[in-house]
Amino acid sequence: MTAAYVVMGVSGCGKSKIGQGLAKAISARFFDGDDLHPAENIAKMSRGEPLNDDDRGPWLDKVGEQLAMSSEPTVIACSALKRIYRERIRDKAGKPVTFLYLEGTHEVLSERMKHRDGHFMPAALLDSQLATLEPPGESEDTVKASIDQTPDQVVAELLEGIRRKQQ
């Protein structure tokens, strides 16, 4: 069975950058979940409106379907904020999916979002994302890493966590 990873966390935690670094390190394909959002979702977030569960449903399905279609190791960046979202992705993927949770404080996340150019997600939505976030529990297939370090260190921490899970 091919490896399937979702780099998850709130906006500004570095999902895309870390996902690309991890994919390179493990010779996997990388997909940015933002590219799978319907145009309506992007427009809504661009207006500063948070998405609700109904908005996210079709997007989560596309994330899971992308994993299901892949015959090679795959890494997708996707917020996957709630447990039900992660379960939906796993169901659509039809195979085991490991979620790689990027943890960070409000201060670090806010600072990063202030300096991010060209992204549709405004910094004003950080609080709604944090309010929606259900950090993965011990019963979920998850590896956690703190974002309060360099991207290379975050990738190394995730790789070590993945190796420990495989032993």
Secondary structure, 3 states (H helix, E strand, C coil): CCCEEEEECCCCCCHHHHHHHHHHHHCCEEEEHHHHCCHHHHHHHHCCCCCCHHHHHHHHHHHHHHHHHCCCCEEEECCCCCHHHHHHHHHHHCCCCEEEEEECCHHHHHHHHHCCCCCCCCHHHHHHHHHHCCCCCCCCCEEEEECCCCHHHHHHHHHHHHHHHHC
